[in-house]
Amino acid sequence: MASPAAAGSASVGVGVPKIPEFLAATAGGRPVPAVGLGTASFPFGEKDVRAAALAALELGYRHLDTASLYGSERAVGEAVAEAVRRGVVASREEVFVTTKMWCSQSHPDLVLPSLRESLQNLQMEYVDLYLIHWPVATKPGKPQFPIKREDIVPMDLSGVWRAMEECHRLGLARMIGVSNFTTTKLQQLLSIAEIPPAVNQVEMNPIWQQKKLIEFCKDKGIHVTAYSPLGGQGMSNAVLRCEVLEEISKARGKSVAQISLRWIYEQGASMVVKSLKLERLKENMEIFNWELSDEDRLKIGQIPQHKKVRLTGILSSEGTTSVDLAELDVVEM
Ligand SMILES: NC(=O)c1ccc[n+]([C@@H]2O[C@H](COP(=O)([O-])OP(=O)(O)OC[C@H]3O[C@@H](n4cnc5c(N)ncnc54)[C@H](OP(=O)(O)O)[C@@H]3O)[C@@H](O)[C@H]2O)c1
């Protein structure tokens, strides 16, 4: 994985700050802007996403993260089209767009049609990055959340990845990758892939630092993108309430959110952070012209670890499955 020092800068209009980029290892791959806008809101849908994405592009964001599950693809596409119309960006090419295939689409014969459907929603010819959302397959159908336990079926990872590779060869996905993959799942994938995954998008922040996974991905040339970089949505936010981060935030004159995002950037990972508020969109990209001290990094390195997003958390509480969930819901430190 590229270090911040190796990161380049996206080109943006005069007076708009540049967000640095990481070079993903894939041949012909696109640089990944270090900070992107997450567009998953709960409940899922496109409410306010178009305005937030357009505001983000005006501020200098060049990376938008969506998924077939989120119901935000259409709004993301509209924001990009509007940004082109208004001259905020010169063309769609300037924006790095990621979307993801849901578990109900993770079947060899459904990958390409699912990407075509996402492109139709986005009104785009290609996405910059197409991801397998989870290493889990459910019965074919429209994306549903939470997943019904009885809908889980064994996943044909090899067949699904072949279809992902085909999406790349057809030019519909400039890069292909995965999300929520552990080192074990990545190893399985690397043993069968002709085109290795360019990116693994995972939960990552000072409360869930992913040290083992980060090292593994660095070694294999897989770029890591952090999701829930502020600890995710909802009241029980262990990142924004972390005393160690609060202490550092006071000493540095930065917000707790900025301390968390800066720490992620210094790990060599890009991140997708969600906000629908203009002030926060600005705050979340002001992390590049200062750095943490060695002492800050040491303190953050000692924060007790807690994983928030678990497979069981995206499943219905009732019902049974014949698939071994323990094999899928692995927590790696
Ligand atoms: N691949 C996956 O399985 C997966 C899973 C989860 C998420 N994601 C992606 O990652 C994105 C981000 O993750 P996330 O949405 O879970 O959570 P997050 O970005 O860690 O946190 C978002 C929450 O923090 C608030 N917030 C944003 N900026 C803030 C700031 N500067 N100060 C205080 N609060 C702030 C937001 O509220 P306001 O909107 O009110 O500002 C929102 O409630 C998602 O939108 C999605 O695109 C991917």
The ligand as an SDF file (V2000), in Angstrom:
LIG
                    3D

 48 52  0  0  0  0  0  0  0  0999 V2000
  -18.3280   -1.7910    2.6640 N   0  0  0  0  0  0  0  0  0  0  0  0
  -19.1330   -1.8320    3.7130 C   0  0  0  0  0  0  0  0  0  0  0  0
  -19.5800   -2.8980    4.1630 O   0  0  0  0  0  0  0  0  0  0  0  0
  -19.5080   -0.5370    4.3790 C   0  0  0  0  0  0  0  0  0  0  0  0
  -20.0860   -0.5400    5.6580 C   0  0  0  0  0  0  0  0  0  0  0  0
  -20.3990    0.6820    6.2510 C   0  0  0  0  0  0  0  0  0  0  0  0
  -20.1380    1.8560    5.5830 C   0  0  0  0  0  0  0  0  0  0  0  0
  -19.5910    1.8540    4.3160 N   0  0  0  0  0  0  0  0  0  0  0  0
  -19.3100    3.1060    3.5690 C   0  0  0  0  0  0  0  0  0  0  0  0
  -18.5580    3.9590    4.4100 O   0  0  0  0  0  0  0  0  0  0  0  0
  -19.2290    5.2030    4.5530 C   0  0  0  0  0  0  0  0  0  0  0  0
  -18.8950    5.8350    5.8900 C   0  0  0  0  0  0  0  0  0  0  0  0
  -19.1370    4.9640    6.9680 O   0  0  0  0  0  0  0  0  0  0  0  0
  -20.3630    5.1750    7.9770 P   0  0  0  0  0  0  0  0  0  0  0  0
  -21.4460    5.8760    7.2600 O   0  0  0  0  0  0  0  0  0  0  0  0
  -20.6340    3.8480    8.5860 O   0  0  0  0  0  0  0  0  0  0  0  0
  -19.8150    6.0730    9.1450 O   0  0  0  0  0  0  0  0  0  0  0  0
  -18.7480    7.2570    9.3930 P   0  0  0  0  0  0  0  0  0  0  0  0
  -18.3840    7.9370    8.1280 O   0  0  0  0  0  0  0  0  0  0  0  0
  -17.7060    6.7200   10.2800 O   0  0  0  0  0  0  0  0  0  0  0  0
  -19.6290    8.2330   10.3060 O   0  0  0  0  0  0  0  0  0  0  0  0
  -20.7200    8.8830    9.7940 C   0  0  0  0  0  0  0  0  0  0  0  0
  -21.4760    9.5430   10.9650 C   0  0  0  0  0  0  0  0  0  0  0  0
  -20.6590   10.5430   11.5810 O   0  0  0  0  0  0  0  0  0  0  0  0
  -21.2870   11.8340   11.4510 C   0  0  0  0  0  0  0  0  0  0  0  0
  -20.1950   12.7760   11.1120 N   0  0  0  0  0  0  0  0  0  0  0  0
  -19.6110   12.9870    9.9070 C   0  0  0  0  0  0  0  0  0  0  0  0
  -18.6240   13.8940   10.0010 N   0  0  0  0  0  0  0  0  0  0  0  0
  -18.5790   14.2690   11.3120 C   0  0  0  0  0  0  0  0  0  0  0  0
  -17.7510   15.1590   12.0340 C   0  0  0  0  0  0  0  0  0  0  0  0
  -16.8050   15.8650   11.4370 N   0  0  0  0  0  0  0  0  0  0  0  0
  -17.9840   15.3000   13.3690 N   0  0  0  0  0  0  0  0  0  0  0  0
  -18.9510   14.5820   13.9940 C   0  0  0  0  0  0  0  0  0  0  0  0
  -19.7490   13.7050   13.3600 N   0  0  0  0  0  0  0  0  0  0  0  0
  -19.5680   13.5430   12.0230 C   0  0  0  0  0  0  0  0  0  0  0  0
  -22.3280   11.6850   10.3570 C   0  0  0  0  0  0  0  0  0  0  0  0
  -23.4730   12.4720   10.6380 O   0  0  0  0  0  0  0  0  0  0  0  0
  -24.0120   13.6180    9.6300 P   0  0  0  0  0  0  0  0  0  0  0  0
  -24.3500   13.0110    8.3140 O   0  0  0  0  0  0  0  0  0  0  0  0
  -25.1990   14.1230   10.3800 O   0  0  0  0  0  0  0  0  0  0  0  0
  -22.8970   14.6280    9.5410 O   0  0  0  0  0  0  0  0  0  0  0  0
  -22.7070   10.1970   10.4770 C   0  0  0  0  0  0  0  0  0  0  0  0
  -23.6910   10.0040   11.4690 O   0  0  0  0  0  0  0  0  0  0  0  0
  -20.7010    4.8370    4.3430 C   0  0  0  0  0  0  0  0  0  0  0  0
  -21.5030    5.9540    4.0980 O   0  0  0  0  0  0  0  0  0  0  0  0
  -20.5690    3.8740    3.1920 C   0  0  0  0  0  0  0  0  0  0  0  0
  -20.3920    4.5950    1.9790 O   0  0  0  0  0  0  0  0  0  0  0  0
  -19.2530    0.6690    3.7260 C   0  0  0  0  0  0  0  0  0  0  0  0
  1  2  1  0
  2  3  2  0
  2  4  1  0
  4  5  1  0
  4 48  2  0
  5  6  2  0
  6  7  1  0
  7  8  2  0
  8  9  1  0
  8 48  1  0
  9 10  1  0
  9 46  1  0
 10 11  1  0
 11 12  1  0
 11 44  1  0
 12 13  1  0
 13 14  1  0
 14 15  2  0
 14 16  1  0
 14 17  1  0
 17 18  1  0
 18 19  2  0
 18 20  1  0
 18 21  1  0
 21 22  1  0
 22 23  1  0
 23 24  1  0
 23 42  1  0
 24 25  1  0
 25 26  1  0
 25 36  1  0
 26 27  1  0
 26 35  1  0
 27 28  2  0
 28 29  1  0
 29 30  1  0
 29 35  2  0
 30 31  1  0
 30 32  2  0
 32 33  1  0
 33 34  2  0
 34 35  1  0
 36 37  1  0
 36 42  1  0
 37 38  1  0
 38 39  2  0
 38 40  1  0
 38 41  1  0
 42 43  1  0
 44 45  1  0
 44 46  1  0
 46 47  1  0
M  CHG  2   8   1  16  -1
M  END
$$$$
